[in-house]
Amino acid sequence: MALLRASPFPNGFVAGIHAVGWAFILPCFWFLDRLIAVCKSTTLEQTQRLEQECYLHPLKVFFGSIIFFILFLATAPLAFLGFLLWAPLQACRRPFCYHRQAPSSAEKETQNCFELSGKASFGFATANLCLLPDSLARFNNLGHTQRRAAAIGQRIVQGVCRPHIRIFVDSPSSCGTLSPSNSILPPVNSSSYGATDRQPQPPVRHSDSDGHVSIPASNSHVVCVPCDDTEEPSTESPSSFCNSNQNSNQQDRAGHRSAPRALLSQGLRQQDNVPWEVSSLFPANVDILCLEEVFDKRAAQKLTQELKPVFGHILYDIGVYACQPPCGCSSFKFFNSGLFVASRFPVLQAQYHCFPNSRGEDALAAKGLLSAKVLIGQNQKQKKAVGYFNCIHLHAPEGEGEIRCEQLNMVTKWIGDFQAANRQPDEDVVFDVLCGDFNFDNCSPDDALEQNHCVFEEYRDPCRAGPRKEKPWVIGTLLEQPTLYEEDVNTPENLQRTLEREELRRQYISPPVPADDCPLVYPESGQPWVGRRIDYILYRESSISKHCRTEIEEVTFVTQLAGLTDHIPVGLRLNVILDSDCADE
């Protein structure tokens, strides 16, 4: 099995020269970042100063600006020298870094999930983290990029490593299976961003850092809970789980023992044949994680450190820098693509493409597409099972749908070329997923061009009923930045409750963007208020092996990163069933 090299450079000498050049640049860059950051406060910091009656902030801004400006000027010559070393080396740099946790044996690199049962479950999640340099993140009302990166990594691990427990409501009006609240996790002290002080230890199933596509019996539980508030849960249910939740959530109801409110509010509901939920935790057992706007290199390294015990294969610092063809010197790339992919499965091949048609401030970043081929394991006929995963971040400014449509055209072509070049006759393709921040929604008149793009004919969007029409249970994923720290949305539990109530959603989810000179009528009569959903997970069935069938197990809107980003992460779990009668064809 071919493995990607860890270093993006062809040899150690080039990597060393690059490190020296960046070391010369970093002090000047950091002082400039602090110069801007000291002058720009988030609404959280403003509120904290008012509560503490702190009158020293103007002095901090005045003297901090002077000091950082002087230090910036003092280190600028050194940064210029570093730039002369750093910029030319970008031409020979592979456009991503690859971290791989070494397995204890070669066998642990593959999983035999299909070999025994002929079916498997795959979990995907995507989130825009806004991990820009601290000064730039503050313009999105988010600060302290390094602390946020560590907190985000810890919260993701906390969510994906929890036991996969399902609760069934014992009632004729049952809404289906329910997911547990975070009360099943041990209480931990939190930092200013709600991060755990110690990283939760991954369960045994993750100790080899590779991908598991089925849930071990020891890590999966089913609990039956009656809907009647006056009845006790069945004693045949796992008592330790029931008791811990009752003790932590039912103190206000003496004499009554019932299913905790937090559990019932997170339940899977099924509409249009799609099970879905709003969860205060990331879905358990996520296999591949796609993150956007991880532009800051140090933040990417912190994320890697937090995630690598669970996700053994990580692609980060994805993109190109400086002057790269076909863009040329007219489009100098100061930032990478911001894409970050973490996988439990070994990455066999990966390819990155930069969008050549970006404009304005978006042209400063190397936004584009990352396509990866991952090794799942073997099927019942001993053929390799592989999957394709594609992650994108499209052009951002409103009113420029033509650019995004051109980029989607490139995406579909690049994905087709990548799969044609890497598909092998002795392999079964079990999934083909496209996800990321598309920067357009399915409700705004301003995004009409993108809503009708042919990508939605190739890939299926489980949240979409058609152009300009969302399914009634869908929730927008773009939060209003000025309100990120208000009480209704500043914790995972509060944000979860807010998203479940339409009248509150209107206050905190970004509304649709009207077309020029046309009044906005939204929502239409009888339709729910959804808001802007710009984070997508799509999947394609036409490109997978003909004897594989795909079913949606669940769609999840995640609130666990409340206060850490201005987007709501999205999760998708797919069931893939292998028809054994056709497996040898």
C-alpha positions as MATLAB code, in Angstrom:
seq = 'MALLRASPFPNGFVAGIHAVGWAFILPCFWFLDRLIAVCKSTTLEQTQRLEQECYLHPLKVFFGSIIFFILFLATAPLAFLGFLLWAPLQACRRPFCYHRQAPSSAEKETQNCFELSGKASFGFATANLCLLPDSLARFNNLGHTQRRAAAIGQRIVQGVCRPHIRIFVDSPSSCGTLSPSNSILPPVNSSSYGATDRQPQPPVRHSDSDGHVSIPASNSHVVCVPCDDTEEPSTESPSSFCNSNQNSNQQDRAGHRSAPRALLSQGLRQQDNVPWEVSSLFPANVDILCLEEVFDKRAAQKLTQELKPVFGHILYDIGVYACQPPCGCSSFKFFNSGLFVASRFPVLQAQYHCFPNSRGEDALAAKGLLSAKVLIGQNQKQKKAVGYFNCIHLHAPEGEGEIRCEQLNMVTKWIGDFQAANRQPDEDVVFDVLCGDFNFDNCSPDDALEQNHCVFEEYRDPCRAGPRKEKPWVIGTLLEQPTLYEEDVNTPENLQRTLEREELRRQYISPPVPADDCPLVYPESGQPWVGRRIDYILYRESSISKHCRTEIEEVTFVTQLAGLTDHIPVGLRLNVILDSDCADE';
ca = [
       0.000    0.000    0.000;
       1.469    3.336   -1.040;
       1.796    5.855    1.762;
       2.056    9.620    1.526;
       5.226   11.270    2.782;
       4.868   13.301    5.977;
       6.934   16.271    4.802;
       5.634   18.480    2.012;
       9.197   19.012    0.761;
      11.266   16.647   -1.388;
      14.186   16.411    1.077;
      15.380   17.551    4.491;
      17.675   20.274    3.157;
      14.852   22.127    1.412;
      12.644   21.675    4.465;
      15.375   23.149    6.665;
      15.846   26.225    4.478;
      12.078   26.726    4.477;
      11.976   26.491    8.294;
      14.742   29.096    8.611;
      12.939   31.462    6.256;
       9.664   31.127    8.153;
      11.451   31.624   11.482;
      12.700   34.982   10.166;
       9.199   35.972    9.030;
       7.240   34.865   12.105;
       8.263   37.585   14.627;
       7.325   40.413   12.257;
       4.070   38.667   11.355;
       3.208   38.121   15.023;
       3.863   41.759   15.981;
       1.664   42.970   13.125;
      -1.041   40.561   14.224;
      -0.882   41.857   17.815;
      -0.850   45.462   16.608;
      -4.228   44.996   14.933;
      -5.641   42.696   17.639;
      -4.969   45.129   20.471;
      -7.170   47.690   18.730;
     -10.054   45.317   17.908;
     -12.174   43.815   20.691;
     -14.832   41.124   20.507;
     -18.247   41.777   22.016;
     -17.374   39.271   24.766;
     -14.338   41.310   25.767;
     -16.356   44.523   25.670;
     -18.985   43.008   27.955;
     -16.353   41.713   30.376;
     -14.761   45.155   30.626;
     -18.134   46.740   31.438;
     -18.861   44.147   34.109;
     -15.435   44.575   35.686;
     -15.512   48.371   35.415;
     -12.085   48.322   33.805;
     -10.915   51.765   32.694;
      -7.398   50.765   31.624;
      -8.355   49.599   28.132;
      -7.645   52.943   26.375;
      -4.168   52.943   27.906;
      -3.641   49.347   26.826;
      -4.633   50.215   23.272;
      -2.479   53.346   23.167;
       0.745   51.917   24.585;
       0.222   48.465   23.044;
      -0.145   49.975   19.582;
       3.050   51.969   19.955;
       5.077   49.046   21.288;
       3.889   46.538   18.698;
       4.379   49.037   15.868;
       7.977   49.662   16.928;
       8.676   45.947   17.189;
       7.054   45.396   13.799;
       9.363   47.955   12.187;
      12.405   46.535   13.993;
      11.798   43.002   12.720;
      10.731   43.969    9.184;
      14.272   43.733    7.680;
      14.686   40.230    9.094;
      11.289   39.286    7.712;
      12.301   40.553    4.267;
      15.366   38.324    4.340;
      13.213   35.392    5.408;
      10.778   36.126    2.588;
      13.593   35.878    0.044;
      14.338   32.369    1.356;
      10.718   31.296    1.864;
       8.915   32.419   -1.305;
      10.978   30.584   -3.983;
      10.706   27.291   -2.090;
       6.914   27.278   -2.455;
       7.354   26.139   -6.055;
       8.658   22.738   -4.871;
       6.335   22.350   -1.892;
       3.629   19.692   -2.043;
       0.360   21.472   -1.191;
      -0.308   19.763    2.146;
       1.343   18.239    5.210;
       0.462   14.686    6.217;
       0.493   13.399    9.778;
       0.227    9.649   10.245;
       0.117    7.819   13.544;
       2.265    4.729   13.172;
       0.177    1.565   13.713;
       1.481   -1.220   15.915;
       1.244   -3.657   13.011;
       0.606   -3.513    9.287;
      -2.723   -5.278    9.748;
      -4.108   -2.344   11.712;
      -3.989   -0.186    8.602;
      -7.040   -1.979    7.189;
     -10.422   -2.969    8.539;
     -12.340   -6.094    7.643;
     -15.742   -4.560    8.203;
     -17.349   -5.909    5.028;
     -15.660   -9.285    5.241;
     -17.870  -10.551    8.068;
     -21.176   -8.743    7.770;
     -21.249   -7.234    4.299;
     -22.328   -3.853    5.654;
     -20.772   -0.887    7.430;
     -21.574    2.570    8.751;
     -19.516    5.678    7.944;
     -19.658    8.981    9.808;
     -18.676   12.355    8.320;
     -18.630   15.855    9.818;
     -17.776   19.324    8.521;
     -17.249   22.638   10.314;
     -15.959   26.120    9.508;
     -13.750   27.177   12.449;
     -12.627   30.720   11.511;
      -9.082   29.990   12.723;
      -7.591   33.036   11.046;
      -4.741   34.978   12.595;
      -6.129   36.481   15.789;
      -6.385   40.017   14.422;
      -8.425   38.957   11.389;
     -10.639   36.549   13.346;
     -11.701   39.482   15.525;
     -13.448   41.057   12.552;
     -15.728   37.981   12.745;
     -16.173   38.622   16.495;
     -13.871   35.719   17.393;
     -10.562   36.127   19.207;
      -7.765   34.108   20.819;
      -7.191   31.833   17.844;
      -4.658   29.541   19.536;
      -6.817   28.956   22.597;
      -9.866   28.375   20.416;
      -7.972   25.817   18.316;
      -7.030   23.774   21.377;
     -10.547   24.046   22.813;
     -12.132   22.992   19.502;
      -9.888   19.946   19.238;
     -10.690   18.888   22.800;
     -14.433   19.303   22.293;
     -14.388   17.292   19.059;
     -12.503   14.457   20.772;
     -14.925   14.635   23.699;
     -17.853   14.225   21.330;
     -16.606   11.573   18.917;
     -15.129    9.347   21.632;
     -18.233    9.058   23.786;
     -20.080    5.717   23.882;
     -22.576    5.341   21.058;
     -25.748    5.089   23.133;
     -29.226    5.099   21.637;
     -32.376    5.640   23.692;
     -35.724    4.381   22.453;
     -38.822    6.069   23.798;
     -41.325    3.415   24.891;
     -44.436    5.164   23.610;
     -46.856    4.855   20.681;
     -45.949    8.437   19.806;
     -42.250    7.780   19.929;
     -40.156    9.996   17.723;
     -37.491    7.351   17.266;
     -34.056    6.757   18.719;
     -32.502    9.350   20.931;
     -28.916   10.335   21.501;
     -27.503   10.899   24.980;
     -26.748   14.281   26.427;
     -23.297   15.219   27.557;
     -24.273   14.251   31.078;
     -22.785   10.831   30.341;
     -19.356   12.476   30.269;
     -17.469   13.069   33.521;
     -17.575   16.694   34.737;
     -14.454   18.648   33.916;
     -13.163   22.086   34.671;
     -13.400   24.465   31.753;
     -11.273   27.279   30.449;
     -12.590   30.589   29.201;
     -13.620   28.834   25.998;
     -15.194   25.827   27.676;
     -12.351   23.477   26.803;
     -11.537   20.540   29.006;
      -8.353   20.867   31.016;
      -7.354   17.377   30.042;
      -8.074   15.617   26.801;
     -10.564   12.765   27.187;
      -8.909    9.447   26.588;
     -10.193    7.710   23.464;
     -12.006    4.422   23.951;
     -10.193    1.166   23.242;
     -11.556    1.087   19.712;
      -9.474    4.129   18.840;
      -6.185    3.134   20.429;
      -4.664    2.058   17.135;
      -5.492    5.444   15.575;
      -7.096    3.839   12.558;
     -10.606    3.907   11.183;
     -13.410    1.779   12.517;
     -16.505    1.651   10.427;
     -18.676   -0.419   12.730;
     -19.449    0.117   16.398;
     -18.134   -2.547   18.752;
     -20.729   -4.141   20.955;
     -18.855   -3.062   24.079;
     -19.169    0.578   23.077;
     -22.809    0.561   21.992;
     -25.788    0.630   24.309;
     -29.552    0.702   23.981;
     -31.709    2.179   26.722;
     -35.515    2.060   26.837;
     -37.185    5.101   28.404;
     -40.939    5.458   28.944;
     -42.531    8.762   28.021;
     -44.764    8.846   31.098;
     -43.103   11.169   33.591;
     -44.479    9.207   36.550;
     -43.106    5.821   35.550;
     -39.712    4.474   36.345;
     -37.443    3.359   33.526;
     -37.285   -0.363   33.022;
     -34.910   -2.069   35.417;
     -33.688   -4.145   32.507;
     -32.021   -1.075   31.022;
     -28.372   -0.454   31.901;
     -28.839    0.870   35.406;
     -25.610    2.761   35.682;
     -26.463    4.942   32.714;
     -30.048    5.584   33.802;
     -29.087    6.378   37.368;
     -26.320    8.772   36.436;
     -28.621   10.716   34.167;
     -31.487   10.750   36.619;
     -29.265   11.975   39.418;
     -27.780   14.752   37.311;
     -30.908   15.941   35.561;
     -33.925   15.148   37.726;
     -33.146   16.839   41.027;
     -35.953   19.349   40.512;
     -38.633   16.663   40.316;
     -38.726   14.892   43.679;
     -40.735   11.714   43.590;
     -40.780   11.518   39.789;
     -38.225    9.573   37.757;
     -38.306    9.973   34.010;
     -36.171   10.402   30.959;
     -33.998   13.545   31.340;
     -35.142   16.557   29.333;
     -31.664   16.879   27.847;
     -31.898   13.381   26.425;
     -35.319   13.813   24.906;
     -34.442   17.160   23.348;
     -31.576   15.529   21.467;
     -33.613   12.724   19.997;
     -33.415   11.527   16.454;
     -36.564   12.447   14.583;
     -37.489   11.146   11.185;
     -39.060   13.170    8.400;
     -38.920   12.584    4.655;
     -37.210    9.252    5.471;
     -34.235   11.151    6.944;
     -33.437   10.683   10.664;
     -32.064   13.970   12.041;
     -31.256   15.707   15.304;
     -29.845   18.818   16.921;
     -27.082   17.575   19.217;
     -24.939   19.303   21.825;
     -22.177   16.813   21.032;
     -20.394   15.774   17.865;
     -21.708   12.457   16.532;
     -20.038    9.444   18.113;
     -17.535    7.580   15.967;
     -16.997   10.145   13.211;
     -14.691    8.573   10.624;
     -13.691   11.571    8.490;
     -13.687   15.190    9.601;
     -13.463   18.137    7.198;
     -12.660   21.561    8.667;
     -12.506   24.910    6.898;
     -10.770   28.221    7.629;
      -7.886   26.632    9.529;
      -5.642   29.284    8.015;
      -3.296   29.790   10.961;
      -0.384   27.329   10.914;
       0.061   27.196   14.674;
      -3.672   26.618   15.124;
      -3.487   23.746   12.620;
      -0.677   22.174   14.635;
      -2.662   22.498   17.859;
      -5.665   20.856   16.210;
      -3.436   18.055   14.952;
      -2.052   17.447   18.436;
      -5.541   17.226   19.916;
      -7.055   15.066   17.167;
      -4.251   12.640   16.358;
      -5.026   10.143   19.182;
      -8.413    9.583   17.494;
      -7.798   10.381   13.821;
      -4.596    8.649   12.772;
      -4.352   10.323    9.340;
      -4.445   14.115    9.086;
      -3.909   16.449    6.116;
      -3.261   20.073    7.118;
      -1.635   23.284    5.888;
      -3.400   22.498    2.616;
      -2.860   24.926   -0.245;
      -0.224   26.948   -2.043;
       1.608   30.128   -1.138;
       3.281   33.005   -2.964;
       3.011   33.091   -6.772;
       1.717   29.851   -8.227;
       0.513   28.929  -11.716;
      -2.006   29.416  -13.197;
      -2.616   32.500  -11.054;
       0.762   34.128  -11.557;
       2.170   37.176   -9.776;
      -1.107   39.065  -10.030;
      -2.570   36.798   -7.312;
      -0.059   36.355   -4.509;
      -1.308   33.842   -1.934;
      -0.715   35.022    1.624;
      -2.803   32.214    3.163;
      -3.348   28.557    2.405;
      -6.762   27.082    1.574;
      -7.778   26.726    5.231;
      -8.845   23.116    4.594;
      -8.031   20.482    7.224;
      -8.976   16.795    6.899;
      -8.732   14.208    9.682;
      -9.445   10.547    8.916;
      -9.461    7.281   10.796;
      -8.703    5.549    7.485;
      -5.298    5.499    5.762;
      -5.026    8.013    2.917;
      -3.913    6.290   -0.285;
      -3.915    9.308   -2.600;
      -4.607   13.018   -2.178;
      -4.733   15.893   -4.650;
      -5.299   19.612   -4.196;
      -6.490   22.181   -6.744;
      -6.507   25.952   -6.235;
      -9.353   28.022   -7.669;
      -7.841   30.417  -10.256;
     -10.825   32.790  -10.430;
     -11.019   34.244   -6.902;
     -11.407   38.018   -6.559;
     -10.962   40.674   -3.920;
      -9.941   39.620   -0.425;
     -10.700   35.984   -1.260;
      -7.873   36.009   -3.801;
      -5.371   36.361   -0.926;
      -6.174   32.802    0.199;
      -5.608   29.641   -1.847;
      -9.172   28.344   -1.582;
      -9.776   25.205   -3.555;
     -10.575   21.481   -3.542;
      -8.878   18.616   -1.749;
      -9.705   15.134   -3.049;
      -8.620   12.068   -1.099;
      -8.874    8.331   -1.581;
      -8.950    6.332    1.662;
      -8.553    2.623    2.335;
     -11.506    1.129    4.211;
     -10.597   -2.549    4.271;
     -11.715   -5.677    2.452;
     -15.071   -6.972    1.338;
     -16.373  -10.525    1.509;
     -14.539  -11.387   -1.731;
     -11.224  -10.070   -0.388;
     -11.318   -7.034   -2.682;
     -10.140   -3.708   -1.332;
     -12.888   -1.375   -0.156;
     -12.043    2.311   -0.686;
     -13.832    5.623   -0.369;
     -13.499    9.057   -1.960;
     -13.739   12.191    0.142;
     -13.734   15.726   -1.264;
     -13.522   18.937    0.749;
     -14.029   22.483   -0.628;
     -14.319   26.109    0.412;
     -15.916   28.317   -2.227;
     -15.726   32.042   -2.919;
     -17.300   34.054   -0.072;
     -18.506   37.558   -1.105;
     -22.242   37.935   -1.682;
     -23.544   38.836   -5.112;
     -20.812   36.939   -6.976;
     -22.622   33.735   -7.840;
     -20.976   33.500  -11.256;
     -17.613   32.920   -9.588;
     -18.988   30.193   -7.333;
     -20.674   28.487  -10.291;
     -17.390   28.481  -12.197;
     -15.704   26.979   -9.159;
     -18.360   24.266   -8.898;
     -17.747   23.464  -12.574;
     -14.056   23.037  -11.780;
     -14.866   20.916   -8.723;
     -16.964   18.404  -10.666;
     -14.279   18.125  -13.363;
     -11.399   17.793  -10.895;
     -13.219   15.130   -8.868;
     -13.961   13.159  -12.043;
     -10.332   13.379  -13.169;
      -9.032   12.338   -9.739;
     -11.281    9.306   -9.524;
     -10.581    8.244  -13.096;
      -6.841    8.415  -12.457;
      -6.939    6.519   -9.160;
      -9.703    3.946   -9.595;
      -8.380    0.380   -9.711;
     -10.237   -2.653  -11.134;
      -9.646   -4.732   -7.977;
     -11.335   -2.182   -5.691;
     -14.864   -1.561   -4.479;
     -15.810    2.109   -3.989;
     -18.172    2.276   -1.017;
     -18.712    6.029   -0.670;
     -18.123    9.271   -2.554;
     -18.653   12.371   -0.390;
     -18.350   16.089   -1.157;
     -18.516   18.531    1.747;
     -17.385   21.910    3.015;
     -18.341   25.580    3.175;
     -20.113   26.360   -0.096;
     -20.770   30.014    0.863;
     -24.241   29.965   -0.670;
     -27.545   28.720    0.685;
     -30.737   27.203   -0.656;
     -33.083   29.998    0.418;
     -31.552   33.332   -0.686;
     -32.749   34.890   -3.962;
     -29.198   36.214   -4.337;
     -27.911   32.625   -4.655;
     -30.279   31.494   -7.417;
     -27.479   30.584   -9.852;
     -25.712   28.286   -7.436;
     -28.948   26.686   -6.237;
     -29.595   25.395   -9.753;
     -26.090   24.093  -10.412;
     -25.772   20.593  -11.847;
     -23.635   19.458   -8.889;
     -26.945   18.753   -7.117;
     -27.869   16.384   -9.920;
     -24.693   14.361   -9.397;
     -24.511   14.539   -5.614;
     -27.433   14.172   -3.244;
     -28.060   16.761   -0.531;
     -30.130   15.080    2.221;
     -31.344   18.486    3.471;
     -32.595   19.781    0.114;
     -36.041   19.299   -1.409;
     -35.168   21.290   -4.545;
     -33.883   24.726   -5.640;
     -34.988   27.373   -3.106;
     -36.763   24.689   -1.078;
     -35.321   23.130    2.061;
     -36.833   20.179    3.873;
     -38.961   21.355    6.803;
     -36.605   20.056    9.513;
     -33.467   21.759    8.176;
     -31.594   24.364   10.253;
     -29.371   27.156    8.940;
     -25.655   26.855    9.745;
     -24.461   30.480    9.657;
     -24.784   32.338   12.966;
     -25.158   36.107   13.300;
     -21.690   37.227   14.408;
     -22.700   40.107   16.749;
     -24.796   37.724   18.883;
     -22.269   34.879   19.338;
     -21.887   35.434   23.093;
     -25.495   36.084   24.073;
     -26.930   33.767   26.678;
     -29.228   31.921   24.282;
     -26.305   30.704   22.142;
     -23.117   30.898   24.235;
     -23.098   27.249   25.406;
     -23.781   24.002   23.533;
     -26.913   23.296   25.555;
     -28.315   26.822   25.179;
     -27.632   26.872   21.448;
     -29.283   23.467   21.104;
     -32.447   24.691   22.797;
     -32.435   27.848   20.669;
     -32.128   25.973   17.383;
     -35.035   23.729   18.298;
     -37.372   26.736   18.596;
     -38.176   28.552   15.377;
     -38.980   31.890   17.042;
     -35.490   31.937   18.615;
     -33.713   30.705   15.489;
     -34.803   33.851   13.687;
     -32.743   35.967   16.100;
     -29.461   34.086   15.803;
     -29.293   32.412   12.363;
     -28.356   34.642    9.422;
     -31.382   35.465    7.256;
     -31.502   34.994    3.456;
     -29.826   37.528    1.181;
     -32.303   39.361   -1.105;
     -31.646   39.852   -4.799;
     -30.889   43.370   -6.042;
     -33.912   45.689   -6.082;
     -36.288   42.884   -5.081;
     -38.066   42.811   -1.712;
     -37.476   39.635    0.263;
     -40.483   37.515    1.160;
     -39.319   34.779    3.537;
     -40.444   32.282    4.499;
     -43.192   31.474    2.095;
     -46.629   30.807    3.536;
     -46.731   27.569    5.484;
     -42.956   27.060    5.345;
     -40.631   27.059    8.389;
     -37.935   29.661    8.986;
     -34.620   27.940    8.175;
     -32.048   30.660    7.513;
     -28.777   30.395    5.642;
     -27.386   26.866    5.398;
     -24.008   27.174    3.714;
     -22.256   24.105    5.152;
     -23.013   20.962    3.143;
     -22.324   17.234    3.179;
     -23.322   15.662   -0.152;
     -22.917   12.072   -1.284;
     -23.023   10.387   -4.685;
     -24.339    6.925   -5.465;
     -23.669    6.726   -9.203;
     -19.887    6.510   -8.698;
     -19.800    3.779   -6.063;
     -19.629    0.081   -6.905;
     -22.815   -1.240   -8.463;
     -23.391   -3.855   -5.747;
     -23.278   -1.274   -2.917;
     -26.424    0.365   -1.569;
     -26.412    3.558    0.499;
     -28.850    4.571    3.214;
     -28.876    7.681    5.391;
     -28.616    6.724    9.050;
     -28.741   10.267   10.451;
     -28.119   13.962    9.810;
     -26.856   15.999   12.757;
     -26.661   19.728   13.453;
     -24.005   20.121   16.147;
     -23.906   22.866   18.794;
     -20.796   21.681   20.662;
     -18.635   24.522   19.279;
     -20.910   27.283   20.598;
     -18.830   30.384   21.326;
     -15.861   29.040   19.348;
     -17.007   29.626   15.762;
     -19.727   31.412   13.816;
     -20.862   28.246   11.987;
     -22.888   25.237   13.103;
     -21.104   21.952   12.277;
     -22.998   19.325   10.314;
     -22.724   15.543   10.553;
     -23.877   12.763    8.234;
     -23.818    9.007    8.836;
     -24.240    6.650    5.882;
     -24.973    2.947    5.944;
     -23.406    1.011    3.061;
     -24.766   -2.466    2.359;
     -22.832   -4.842    0.135;
     -24.911   -7.245   -1.939;
     -22.944  -10.451   -1.492;
     -24.644  -12.142   -4.445;
     -23.088   -9.589   -6.787;
     -19.798   -9.087   -4.999;
     -17.896  -11.338   -7.372;
     -19.111   -9.667  -10.544;
];
